[in-house]
Amino acid sequence: MNERRQRRIESLIKERVAEIVDRDLADPRRGLVTITRVKVDKDLQVCLVFWSALGGAAEQARNAQVLAGASRYVQNQVAPMLRTRTMPRLKFVHDDGIEGALRIDGILGELRTERATREPAADPVPDGDPGAGDPAGEDGPPDRAPGTPPADA
């Protein structure tokens, strides 16, 4: 199967699975689950459906049980829409990428807060001295007097 067709099938499966999980799975143990991405192998035998949900480890475990138990139902709902000879077996996989991104975002937020609470550093360049922050300046390197030609000229 060519890559373009594979991506199209992945997109269709992702859209349909997200709809089914959101609307049709009435299990009270299911939290707010988001289908993040779908990966279909080249021979359409297996389809990895990556999902994410907010919550702790217990919440993630409950969601994993619900999705694993509903995989055949979801697969049977997706099959007619695909119109392929075979329907890949759906396997739900928890997507750790979202939690990693949230963790990094939290760390960056803490760093921003810490940086904002620190006393601002003194300005190394006085406001009234233009070019003081430029070591070469307009007149050449700082080791020469202004208007003096370079030593190698």
Phi and psi in radians as a Rosetta constraint file:
Dihedral C 1 N 2 CA 2 C 2 CIRCULARHARMONIC -1.323 0.35
Dihedral N 2 CA 2 C 2 N 3 CIRCULARHARMONIC 2.826 0.35
Dihedral C 2 N 3 CA 3 C 3 CIRCULARHARMONIC -1.147 0.35
Dihedral N 3 CA 3 C 3 N 4 CIRCULARHARMONIC -0.638 0.35
Dihedral C 3 N 4 CA 4 C 4 CIRCULARHARMONIC -1.103 0.35
Dihedral N 4 CA 4 C 4 N 5 CIRCULARHARMONIC -0.771 0.35
Dihedral C 4 N 5 CA 5 C 5 CIRCULARHARMONIC -1.139 0.35
Dihedral N 5 CA 5 C 5 N 6 CIRCULARHARMONIC -0.704 0.35
Dihedral C 5 N 6 CA 6 C 6 CIRCULARHARMONIC -1.062 0.35
Dihedral N 6 CA 6 C 6 N 7 CIRCULARHARMONIC -0.777 0.35
Dihedral C 6 N 7 CA 7 C 7 CIRCULARHARMONIC -1.128 0.35
Dihedral N 7 CA 7 C 7 N 8 CIRCULARHARMONIC -0.668 0.35
Dihedral C 7 N 8 CA 8 C 8 CIRCULARHARMONIC -1.135 0.35
Dihedral N 8 CA 8 C 8 N 9 CIRCULARHARMONIC -0.758 0.35
Dihedral C 8 N 9 CA 9 C 9 CIRCULARHARMONIC -1.112 0.35
Dihedral N 9 CA 9 C 9 N 10 CIRCULARHARMONIC -0.740 0.35
Dihedral C 9 N 10 CA 10 C 10 CIRCULARHARMONIC -1.051 0.35
Dihedral N 10 CA 10 C 10 N 11 CIRCULARHARMONIC -0.741 0.35
Dihedral C 10 N 11 CA 11 C 11 CIRCULARHARMONIC -1.117 0.35
Dihedral N 11 CA 11 C 11 N 12 CIRCULARHARMONIC -0.770 0.35
Dihedral C 11 N 12 CA 12 C 12 CIRCULARHARMONIC -1.092 0.35
Dihedral N 12 CA 12 C 12 N 13 CIRCULARHARMONIC -0.784 0.35
Dihedral C 12 N 13 CA 13 C 13 CIRCULARHARMONIC -1.108 0.35
Dihedral N 13 CA 13 C 13 N 14 CIRCULARHARMONIC -0.777 0.35
Dihedral C 13 N 14 CA 14 C 14 CIRCULARHARMONIC -1.028 0.35
Dihedral N 14 CA 14 C 14 N 15 CIRCULARHARMONIC -0.829 0.35
Dihedral C 14 N 15 CA 15 C 15 CIRCULARHARMONIC -1.071 0.35
Dihedral N 15 CA 15 C 15 N 16 CIRCULARHARMONIC -0.801 0.35
Dihedral C 15 N 16 CA 16 C 16 CIRCULARHARMONIC -1.235 0.35
Dihedral N 16 CA 16 C 16 N 17 CIRCULARHARMONIC -0.738 0.35
Dihedral C 16 N 17 CA 17 C 17 CIRCULARHARMONIC -1.105 0.35
Dihedral N 17 CA 17 C 17 N 18 CIRCULARHARMONIC -0.742 0.35
Dihedral C 17 N 18 CA 18 C 18 CIRCULARHARMONIC -1.047 0.35
Dihedral N 18 CA 18 C 18 N 19 CIRCULARHARMONIC -0.727 0.35
Dihedral C 18 N 19 CA 19 C 19 CIRCULARHARMONIC -1.121 0.35
Dihedral N 19 CA 19 C 19 N 20 CIRCULARHARMONIC -0.784 0.35
Dihedral C 19 N 20 CA 20 C 20 CIRCULARHARMONIC -1.136 0.35
Dihedral N 20 CA 20 C 20 N 21 CIRCULARHARMONIC -0.806 0.35
Dihedral C 20 N 21 CA 21 C 21 CIRCULARHARMONIC -1.089 0.35
Dihedral N 21 CA 21 C 21 N 22 CIRCULARHARMONIC -0.710 0.35
Dihedral C 21 N 22 CA 22 C 22 CIRCULARHARMONIC -1.249 0.35
Dihedral N 22 CA 22 C 22 N 23 CIRCULARHARMONIC -0.748 0.35
Dihedral C 22 N 23 CA 23 C 23 CIRCULARHARMONIC -1.727 0.35
Dihedral N 23 CA 23 C 23 N 24 CIRCULARHARMONIC -0.618 0.35
Dihedral C 23 N 24 CA 24 C 24 CIRCULARHARMONIC -1.757 0.35
Dihedral N 24 CA 24 C 24 N 25 CIRCULARHARMONIC -0.416 0.35
Dihedral C 24 N 25 CA 25 C 25 CIRCULARHARMONIC -1.471 0.35
Dihedral N 25 CA 25 C 25 N 26 CIRCULARHARMONIC 1.841 0.35
Dihedral C 25 N 26 CA 26 C 26 CIRCULARHARMONIC -1.703 0.35
Dihedral N 26 CA 26 C 26 N 27 CIRCULARHARMONIC 0.280 0.35
Dihedral C 26 N 27 CA 27 C 27 CIRCULARHARMONIC -1.123 0.35
Dihedral N 27 CA 27 C 27 N 28 CIRCULARHARMONIC 2.182 0.35
Dihedral C 27 N 28 CA 28 C 28 CIRCULARHARMONIC -1.160 0.35
Dihedral N 28 CA 28 C 28 N 29 CIRCULARHARMONIC -0.300 0.35
Dihedral C 28 N 29 CA 29 C 29 CIRCULARHARMONIC -1.346 0.35
Dihedral N 29 CA 29 C 29 N 30 CIRCULARHARMONIC -0.304 0.35
Dihedral C 29 N 30 CA 30 C 30 CIRCULARHARMONIC -1.293 0.35
Dihedral N 30 CA 30 C 30 N 31 CIRCULARHARMONIC 2.270 0.35
Dihedral C 30 N 31 CA 31 C 31 CIRCULARHARMONIC -1.581 0.35
Dihedral N 31 CA 31 C 31 N 32 CIRCULARHARMONIC -2.872 0.35
Dihedral C 31 N 32 CA 32 C 32 CIRCULARHARMONIC -1.390 0.35
Dihedral N 32 CA 32 C 32 N 33 CIRCULARHARMONIC 1.715 0.35
Dihedral C 32 N 33 CA 33 C 33 CIRCULARHARMONIC -1.725 0.35
Dihedral N 33 CA 33 C 33 N 34 CIRCULARHARMONIC 2.383 0.35
Dihedral C 33 N 34 CA 34 C 34 CIRCULARHARMONIC -2.055 0.35
Dihedral N 34 CA 34 C 34 N 35 CIRCULARHARMONIC 2.256 0.35
Dihedral C 34 N 35 CA 35 C 35 CIRCULARHARMONIC -1.461 0.35
Dihedral N 35 CA 35 C 35 N 36 CIRCULARHARMONIC 2.031 0.35
Dihedral C 35 N 36 CA 36 C 36 CIRCULARHARMONIC -1.597 0.35
Dihedral N 36 CA 36 C 36 N 37 CIRCULARHARMONIC -0.662 0.35
Dihedral C 36 N 37 CA 37 C 37 CIRCULARHARMONIC -2.876 0.35
Dihedral N 37 CA 37 C 37 N 38 CIRCULARHARMONIC 2.904 0.35
Dihedral C 37 N 38 CA 38 C 38 CIRCULARHARMONIC -2.369 0.35
Dihedral N 38 CA 38 C 38 N 39 CIRCULARHARMONIC 2.422 0.35
Dihedral C 38 N 39 CA 39 C 39 CIRCULARHARMONIC -2.266 0.35
Dihedral N 39 CA 39 C 39 N 40 CIRCULARHARMONIC 2.059 0.35
Dihedral C 39 N 40 CA 40 C 40 CIRCULARHARMONIC -1.861 0.35
Dihedral N 40 CA 40 C 40 N 41 CIRCULARHARMONIC 2.369 0.35
Dihedral C 40 N 41 CA 41 C 41 CIRCULARHARMONIC -1.327 0.35
Dihedral N 41 CA 41 C 41 N 42 CIRCULARHARMONIC 2.871 0.35
Dihedral C 41 N 42 CA 42 C 42 CIRCULARHARMONIC -1.058 0.35
Dihedral N 42 CA 42 C 42 N 43 CIRCULARHARMONIC -0.569 0.35
Dihedral C 42 N 43 CA 43 C 43 CIRCULARHARMONIC -1.649 0.35
Dihedral N 43 CA 43 C 43 N 44 CIRCULARHARMONIC 0.198 0.35
Dihedral C 43 N 44 CA 44 C 44 CIRCULARHARMONIC 1.001 0.35
Dihedral N 44 CA 44 C 44 N 45 CIRCULARHARMONIC 0.600 0.35
Dihedral C 44 N 45 CA 45 C 45 CIRCULARHARMONIC -1.600 0.35
Dihedral N 45 CA 45 C 45 N 46 CIRCULARHARMONIC -0.680 0.35
Dihedral C 45 N 46 CA 46 C 46 CIRCULARHARMONIC -2.283 0.35
Dihedral N 46 CA 46 C 46 N 47 CIRCULARHARMONIC 2.442 0.35
Dihedral C 46 N 47 CA 47 C 47 CIRCULARHARMONIC -2.218 0.35
Dihedral N 47 CA 47 C 47 N 48 CIRCULARHARMONIC 2.023 0.35
Dihedral C 47 N 48 CA 48 C 48 CIRCULARHARMONIC -1.539 0.35
Dihedral N 48 CA 48 C 48 N 49 CIRCULARHARMONIC 2.139 0.35
Dihedral C 48 N 49 CA 49 C 49 CIRCULARHARMONIC -1.892 0.35
Dihedral N 49 CA 49 C 49 N 50 CIRCULARHARMONIC 1.913 0.35
Dihedral C 49 N 50 CA 50 C 50 CIRCULARHARMONIC -1.535 0.35
Dihedral N 50 CA 50 C 50 N 51 CIRCULARHARMONIC 2.350 0.35
Dihedral C 50 N 51 CA 51 C 51 CIRCULARHARMONIC -2.343 0.35
Dihedral N 51 CA 51 C 51 N 52 CIRCULARHARMONIC 2.802 0.35
Dihedral C 51 N 52 CA 52 C 52 CIRCULARHARMONIC -2.516 0.35
Dihedral N 52 CA 52 C 52 N 53 CIRCULARHARMONIC 2.654 0.35
Dihedral C 52 N 53 CA 53 C 53 CIRCULARHARMONIC -2.683 0.35
Dihedral N 53 CA 53 C 53 N 54 CIRCULARHARMONIC 2.526 0.35
Dihedral C 53 N 54 CA 54 C 54 CIRCULARHARMONIC -1.333 0.35
Dihedral N 54 CA 54 C 54 N 55 CIRCULARHARMONIC 2.649 0.35
Dihedral C 54 N 55 CA 55 C 55 CIRCULARHARMONIC 2.284 0.35
Dihedral N 55 CA 55 C 55 N 56 CIRCULARHARMONIC 3.016 0.35
Dihedral C 55 N 56 CA 56 C 56 CIRCULARHARMONIC -1.421 0.35
Dihedral N 56 CA 56 C 56 N 57 CIRCULARHARMONIC -2.969 0.35
Dihedral C 56 N 57 CA 57 C 57 CIRCULARHARMONIC -1.102 0.35
Dihedral N 57 CA 57 C 57 N 58 CIRCULARHARMONIC -0.668 0.35
Dihedral C 57 N 58 CA 58 C 58 CIRCULARHARMONIC -1.132 0.35
Dihedral N 58 CA 58 C 58 N 59 CIRCULARHARMONIC -0.730 0.35
Dihedral C 58 N 59 CA 59 C 59 CIRCULARHARMONIC -1.121 0.35
Dihedral N 59 CA 59 C 59 N 60 CIRCULARHARMONIC -0.717 0.35
Dihedral C 59 N 60 CA 60 C 60 CIRCULARHARMONIC -1.128 0.35
Dihedral N 60 CA 60 C 60 N 61 CIRCULARHARMONIC -0.701 0.35
Dihedral C 60 N 61 CA 61 C 61 CIRCULARHARMONIC -1.131 0.35
Dihedral N 61 CA 61 C 61 N 62 CIRCULARHARMONIC -0.723 0.35
Dihedral C 61 N 62 CA 62 C 62 CIRCULARHARMONIC -1.096 0.35
Dihedral N 62 CA 62 C 62 N 63 CIRCULARHARMONIC -0.783 0.35
Dihedral C 62 N 63 CA 63 C 63 CIRCULARHARMONIC -1.093 0.35
Dihedral N 63 CA 63 C 63 N 64 CIRCULARHARMONIC -0.699 0.35
Dihedral C 63 N 64 CA 64 C 64 CIRCULARHARMONIC -1.088 0.35
Dihedral N 64 CA 64 C 64 N 65 CIRCULARHARMONIC -0.715 0.35
Dihedral C 64 N 65 CA 65 C 65 CIRCULARHARMONIC -1.117 0.35
Dihedral N 65 CA 65 C 65 N 66 CIRCULARHARMONIC -0.780 0.35
Dihedral C 65 N 66 CA 66 C 66 CIRCULARHARMONIC -1.069 0.35
Dihedral N 66 CA 66 C 66 N 67 CIRCULARHARMONIC -0.830 0.35
Dihedral C 66 N 67 CA 67 C 67 CIRCULARHARMONIC -1.177 0.35
Dihedral N 67 CA 67 C 67 N 68 CIRCULARHARMONIC -0.693 0.35
Dihedral C 67 N 68 CA 68 C 68 CIRCULARHARMONIC -1.111 0.35
Dihedral N 68 CA 68 C 68 N 69 CIRCULARHARMONIC -0.716 0.35
Dihedral C 68 N 69 CA 69 C 69 CIRCULARHARMONIC -1.195 0.35
Dihedral N 69 CA 69 C 69 N 70 CIRCULARHARMONIC -0.479 0.35
Dihedral C 69 N 70 CA 70 C 70 CIRCULARHARMONIC -1.674 0.35
Dihedral N 70 CA 70 C 70 N 71 CIRCULARHARMONIC 0.021 0.35
Dihedral C 70 N 71 CA 71 C 71 CIRCULARHARMONIC -1.051 0.35
Dihedral N 71 CA 71 C 71 N 72 CIRCULARHARMONIC -0.707 0.35
Dihedral C 71 N 72 CA 72 C 72 CIRCULARHARMONIC -1.146 0.35
Dihedral N 72 CA 72 C 72 N 73 CIRCULARHARMONIC -0.738 0.35
Dihedral C 72 N 73 CA 73 C 73 CIRCULARHARMONIC -1.066 0.35
Dihedral N 73 CA 73 C 73 N 74 CIRCULARHARMONIC -0.843 0.35
Dihedral C 73 N 74 CA 74 C 74 CIRCULARHARMONIC -1.076 0.35
Dihedral N 74 CA 74 C 74 N 75 CIRCULARHARMONIC -0.753 0.35
Dihedral C 74 N 75 CA 75 C 75 CIRCULARHARMONIC -1.026 0.35
Dihedral N 75 CA 75 C 75 N 76 CIRCULARHARMONIC -0.782 0.35
Dihedral C 75 N 76 CA 76 C 76 CIRCULARHARMONIC -1.161 0.35
Dihedral N 76 CA 76 C 76 N 77 CIRCULARHARMONIC -0.502 0.35
Dihedral C 76 N 77 CA 77 C 77 CIRCULARHARMONIC -1.348 0.35
Dihedral N 77 CA 77 C 77 N 78 CIRCULARHARMONIC -0.545 0.35
Dihedral C 77 N 78 CA 78 C 78 CIRCULARHARMONIC -1.400 0.35
Dihedral N 78 CA 78 C 78 N 79 CIRCULARHARMONIC -0.593 0.35
Dihedral C 78 N 79 CA 79 C 79 CIRCULARHARMONIC -0.903 0.35
Dihedral N 79 CA 79 C 79 N 80 CIRCULARHARMONIC -0.865 0.35
Dihedral C 79 N 80 CA 80 C 80 CIRCULARHARMONIC -1.085 0.35
Dihedral N 80 CA 80 C 80 N 81 CIRCULARHARMONIC -0.521 0.35
Dihedral C 80 N 81 CA 81 C 81 CIRCULARHARMONIC -1.270 0.35
Dihedral N 81 CA 81 C 81 N 82 CIRCULARHARMONIC -0.534 0.35
Dihedral C 81 N 82 CA 82 C 82 CIRCULARHARMONIC -1.266 0.35
Dihedral N 82 CA 82 C 82 N 83 CIRCULARHARMONIC -0.636 0.35
Dihedral C 82 N 83 CA 83 C 83 CIRCULARHARMONIC 0.964 0.35
Dihedral N 83 CA 83 C 83 N 84 CIRCULARHARMONIC 0.832 0.35
Dihedral C 83 N 84 CA 84 C 84 CIRCULARHARMONIC -2.021 0.35
Dihedral N 84 CA 84 C 84 N 85 CIRCULARHARMONIC 2.844 0.35
Dihedral C 84 N 85 CA 85 C 85 CIRCULARHARMONIC -1.084 0.35
Dihedral N 85 CA 85 C 85 N 86 CIRCULARHARMONIC -0.705 0.35
Dihedral C 85 N 86 CA 86 C 86 CIRCULARHARMONIC -2.146 0.35
Dihedral N 86 CA 86 C 86 N 87 CIRCULARHARMONIC 2.610 0.35
Dihedral C 86 N 87 CA 87 C 87 CIRCULARHARMONIC -1.824 0.35
Dihedral N 87 CA 87 C 87 N 88 CIRCULARHARMONIC 2.155 0.35
Dihedral C 87 N 88 CA 88 C 88 CIRCULARHARMONIC -1.103 0.35
Dihedral N 88 CA 88 C 88 N 89 CIRCULARHARMONIC 2.573 0.35
Dihedral C 88 N 89 CA 89 C 89 CIRCULARHARMONIC -1.297 0.35
Dihedral N 89 CA 89 C 89 N 90 CIRCULARHARMONIC 2.172 0.35
Dihedral C 89 N 90 CA 90 C 90 CIRCULARHARMONIC -1.408 0.35
Dihedral N 90 CA 90 C 90 N 91 CIRCULARHARMONIC 2.325 0.35
Dihedral C 90 N 91 CA 91 C 91 CIRCULARHARMONIC -2.270 0.35
Dihedral N 91 CA 91 C 91 N 92 CIRCULARHARMONIC 2.048 0.35
Dihedral C 91 N 92 CA 92 C 92 CIRCULARHARMONIC -1.456 0.35
Dihedral N 92 CA 92 C 92 N 93 CIRCULARHARMONIC 2.266 0.35
Dihedral C 92 N 93 CA 93 C 93 CIRCULARHARMONIC -2.239 0.35
Dihedral N 93 CA 93 C 93 N 94 CIRCULARHARMONIC 2.250 0.35
Dihedral C 93 N 94 CA 94 C 94 CIRCULARHARMONIC -1.178 0.35
Dihedral N 94 CA 94 C 94 N 95 CIRCULARHARMONIC 2.274 0.35
Dihedral C 94 N 95 CA 95 C 95 CIRCULARHARMONIC -1.615 0.35
Dihedral N 95 CA 95 C 95 N 96 CIRCULARHARMONIC 1.881 0.35
Dihedral C 95 N 96 CA 96 C 96 CIRCULARHARMONIC -1.373 0.35
Dihedral N 96 CA 96 C 96 N 97 CIRCULARHARMONIC -0.207 0.35
Dihedral C 96 N 97 CA 97 C 97 CIRCULARHARMONIC -1.060 0.35
Dihedral N 97 CA 97 C 97 N 98 CIRCULARHARMONIC -0.641 0.35
Dihedral C 97 N 98 CA 98 C 98 CIRCULARHARMONIC -1.154 0.35
Dihedral N 98 CA 98 C 98 N 99 CIRCULARHARMONIC -0.797 0.35
Dihedral C 98 N 99 CA 99 C 99 CIRCULARHARMONIC -1.100 0.35
Dihedral N 99 CA 99 C 99 N 100 CIRCULARHARMONIC -0.681 0.35
Dihedral C 99 N 100 CA 100 C 100 CIRCULARHARMONIC -1.089 0.35
Dihedral N 100 CA 100 C 100 N 101 CIRCULARHARMONIC -0.750 0.35
Dihedral C 100 N 101 CA 101 C 101 CIRCULARHARMONIC -1.129 0.35
Dihedral N 101 CA 101 C 101 N 102 CIRCULARHARMONIC -0.719 0.35
Dihedral C 101 N 102 CA 102 C 102 CIRCULARHARMONIC -1.129 0.35
Dihedral N 102 CA 102 C 102 N 103 CIRCULARHARMONIC -0.673 0.35
Dihedral C 102 N 103 CA 103 C 103 CIRCULARHARMONIC -1.125 0.35
Dihedral N 103 CA 103 C 103 N 104 CIRCULARHARMONIC -0.771 0.35
Dihedral C 103 N 104 CA 104 C 104 CIRCULARHARMONIC -1.119 0.35
Dihedral N 104 CA 104 C 104 N 105 CIRCULARHARMONIC -0.734 0.35
Dihedral C 104 N 105 CA 105 C 105 CIRCULARHARMONIC -1.069 0.35
Dihedral N 105 CA 105 C 105 N 106 CIRCULARHARMONIC -0.697 0.35
Dihedral C 105 N 106 CA 106 C 106 CIRCULARHARMONIC -1.110 0.35
Dihedral N 106 CA 106 C 106 N 107 CIRCULARHARMONIC -0.741 0.35
Dihedral C 106 N 107 CA 107 C 107 CIRCULARHARMONIC -1.113 0.35
Dihedral N 107 CA 107 C 107 N 108 CIRCULARHARMONIC -0.768 0.35
Dihedral C 107 N 108 CA 108 C 108 CIRCULARHARMONIC -1.102 0.35
Dihedral N 108 CA 108 C 108 N 109 CIRCULARHARMONIC -0.660 0.35
Dihedral C 108 N 109 CA 109 C 109 CIRCULARHARMONIC -1.104 0.35
Dihedral N 109 CA 109 C 109 N 110 CIRCULARHARMONIC -0.731 0.35
Dihedral C 109 N 110 CA 110 C 110 CIRCULARHARMONIC -1.095 0.35
Dihedral N 110 CA 110 C 110 N 111 CIRCULARHARMONIC -0.719 0.35
Dihedral C 110 N 111 CA 111 C 111 CIRCULARHARMONIC -1.127 0.35
Dihedral N 111 CA 111 C 111 N 112 CIRCULARHARMONIC -0.708 0.35
Dihedral C 111 N 112 CA 112 C 112 CIRCULARHARMONIC -1.080 0.35
Dihedral N 112 CA 112 C 112 N 113 CIRCULARHARMONIC -0.764 0.35
Dihedral C 112 N 113 CA 113 C 113 CIRCULARHARMONIC -1.112 0.35
Dihedral N 113 CA 113 C 113 N 114 CIRCULARHARMONIC -0.779 0.35
Dihedral C 113 N 114 CA 114 C 114 CIRCULARHARMONIC -1.083 0.35
Dihedral N 114 CA 114 C 114 N 115 CIRCULARHARMONIC -0.755 0.35
Dihedral C 114 N 115 CA 115 C 115 CIRCULARHARMONIC -1.148 0.35
Dihedral N 115 CA 115 C 115 N 116 CIRCULARHARMONIC -0.655 0.35
Dihedral C 115 N 116 CA 116 C 116 CIRCULARHARMONIC -1.224 0.35
Dihedral N 116 CA 116 C 116 N 117 CIRCULARHARMONIC -0.543 0.35
Dihedral C 116 N 117 CA 117 C 117 CIRCULARHARMONIC -1.419 0.35
Dihedral N 117 CA 117 C 117 N 118 CIRCULARHARMONIC -0.336 0.35
Dihedral C 117 N 118 CA 118 C 118 CIRCULARHARMONIC -1.202 0.35
Dihedral N 118 CA 118 C 118 N 119 CIRCULARHARMONIC 2.703 0.35
Dihedral C 118 N 119 CA 119 C 119 CIRCULARHARMONIC -1.231 0.35
Dihedral N 119 CA 119 C 119 N 120 CIRCULARHARMONIC 2.321 0.35
Dihedral C 119 N 120 CA 120 C 120 CIRCULARHARMONIC -1.063 0.35
Dihedral N 120 CA 120 C 120 N 121 CIRCULARHARMONIC 2.498 0.35
Dihedral C 120 N 121 CA 121 C 121 CIRCULARHARMONIC -1.192 0.35
Dihedral N 121 CA 121 C 121 N 122 CIRCULARHARMONIC 2.640 0.35
Dihedral C 121 N 122 CA 122 C 122 CIRCULARHARMONIC -1.127 0.35
Dihedral N 122 CA 122 C 122 N 123 CIRCULARHARMONIC 2.541 0.35
Dihedral C 122 N 123 CA 123 C 123 CIRCULARHARMONIC -1.266 0.35
Dihedral N 123 CA 123 C 123 N 124 CIRCULARHARMONIC 2.048 0.35
Dihedral C 123 N 124 CA 124 C 124 CIRCULARHARMONIC -1.227 0.35
Dihedral N 124 CA 124 C 124 N 125 CIRCULARHARMONIC -0.340 0.35
Dihedral C 124 N 125 CA 125 C 125 CIRCULARHARMONIC -1.942 0.35
Dihedral N 125 CA 125 C 125 N 126 CIRCULARHARMONIC 2.063 0.35
Dihedral C 125 N 126 CA 126 C 126 CIRCULARHARMONIC -1.102 0.35
Dihedral N 126 CA 126 C 126 N 127 CIRCULARHARMONIC 2.560 0.35
Dihedral C 126 N 127 CA 127 C 127 CIRCULARHARMONIC -1.146 0.35
Dihedral N 127 CA 127 C 127 N 128 CIRCULARHARMONIC -0.569 0.35
Dihedral C 127 N 128 CA 128 C 128 CIRCULARHARMONIC -1.535 0.35
Dihedral N 128 CA 128 C 128 N 129 CIRCULARHARMONIC -0.001 0.35
Dihedral C 128 N 129 CA 129 C 129 CIRCULARHARMONIC -1.991 0.35
Dihedral N 129 CA 129 C 129 N 130 CIRCULARHARMONIC 1.506 0.35
Dihedral C 129 N 130 CA 130 C 130 CIRCULARHARMONIC -1.152 0.35
Dihedral N 130 CA 130 C 130 N 131 CIRCULARHARMONIC 2.456 0.35
Dihedral C 130 N 131 CA 131 C 131 CIRCULARHARMONIC 1.456 0.35
Dihedral N 131 CA 131 C 131 N 132 CIRCULARHARMONIC -0.067 0.35
Dihedral C 131 N 132 CA 132 C 132 CIRCULARHARMONIC -1.181 0.35
Dihedral N 132 CA 132 C 132 N 133 CIRCULARHARMONIC -0.458 0.35
Dihedral C 132 N 133 CA 133 C 133 CIRCULARHARMONIC -1.461 0.35
Dihedral N 133 CA 133 C 133 N 134 CIRCULARHARMONIC -0.154 0.35
Dihedral C 133 N 134 CA 134 C 134 CIRCULARHARMONIC -1.781 0.35
Dihedral N 134 CA 134 C 134 N 135 CIRCULARHARMONIC 1.873 0.35
Dihedral C 134 N 135 CA 135 C 135 CIRCULARHARMONIC -1.061 0.35
Dihedral N 135 CA 135 C 135 N 136 CIRCULARHARMONIC -0.590 0.35
Dihedral C 135 N 136 CA 136 C 136 CIRCULARHARMONIC -1.407 0.35
Dihedral N 136 CA 136 C 136 N 137 CIRCULARHARMONIC -0.541 0.35
Dihedral C 136 N 137 CA 137 C 137 CIRCULARHARMONIC 1.051 0.35
Dihedral N 137 CA 137 C 137 N 138 CIRCULARHARMONIC -2.995 0.35
Dihedral C 137 N 138 CA 138 C 138 CIRCULARHARMONIC -1.509 0.35
Dihedral N 138 CA 138 C 138 N 139 CIRCULARHARMONIC -0.350 0.35
Dihedral C 138 N 139 CA 139 C 139 CIRCULARHARMONIC -1.688 0.35
Dihedral N 139 CA 139 C 139 N 140 CIRCULARHARMONIC 0.107 0.35
Dihedral C 139 N 140 CA 140 C 140 CIRCULARHARMONIC 2.008 0.35
Dihedral N 140 CA 140 C 140 N 141 CIRCULARHARMONIC -3.006 0.35
Dihedral C 140 N 141 CA 141 C 141 CIRCULARHARMONIC -1.114 0.35
Dihedral N 141 CA 141 C 141 N 142 CIRCULARHARMONIC 2.717 0.35
Dihedral C 141 N 142 CA 142 C 142 CIRCULARHARMONIC -1.183 0.35
Dihedral N 142 CA 142 C 142 N 143 CIRCULARHARMONIC -0.246 0.35
Dihedral C 142 N 143 CA 143 C 143 CIRCULARHARMONIC -1.456 0.35
Dihedral N 143 CA 143 C 143 N 144 CIRCULARHARMONIC 0.022 0.35
Dihedral C 143 N 144 CA 144 C 144 CIRCULARHARMONIC -2.001 0.35
Dihedral N 144 CA 144 C 144 N 145 CIRCULARHARMONIC 2.616 0.35
Dihedral C 144 N 145 CA 145 C 145 CIRCULARHARMONIC -1.329 0.35
Dihedral N 145 CA 145 C 145 N 146 CIRCULARHARMONIC 2.576 0.35
Dihedral C 145 N 146 CA 146 C 146 CIRCULARHARMONIC -0.984 0.35
Dihedral N 146 CA 146 C 146 N 147 CIRCULARHARMONIC 2.375 0.35
Dihedral C 146 N 147 CA 147 C 147 CIRCULARHARMONIC 1.480 0.35
Dihedral N 147 CA 147 C 147 N 148 CIRCULARHARMONIC -0.080 0.35
Dihedral C 147 N 148 CA 148 C 148 CIRCULARHARMONIC -1.493 0.35
Dihedral N 148 CA 148 C 148 N 149 CIRCULARHARMONIC 2.331 0.35
Dihedral C 148 N 149 CA 149 C 149 CIRCULARHARMONIC -1.218 0.35
Dihedral N 149 CA 149 C 149 N 150 CIRCULARHARMONIC 2.695 0.35
Dihedral C 149 N 150 CA 150 C 150 CIRCULARHARMONIC -1.068 0.35
Dihedral N 150 CA 150 C 150 N 151 CIRCULARHARMONIC 2.690 0.35
Dihedral C 150 N 151 CA 151 C 151 CIRCULARHARMONIC -1.147 0.35
Dihedral N 151 CA 151 C 151 N 152 CIRCULARHARMONIC -0.551 0.35
Dihedral C 151 N 152 CA 152 C 152 CIRCULARHARMONIC -1.574 0.35
Dihedral N 152 CA 152 C 152 N 153 CIRCULARHARMONIC 0.089 0.35
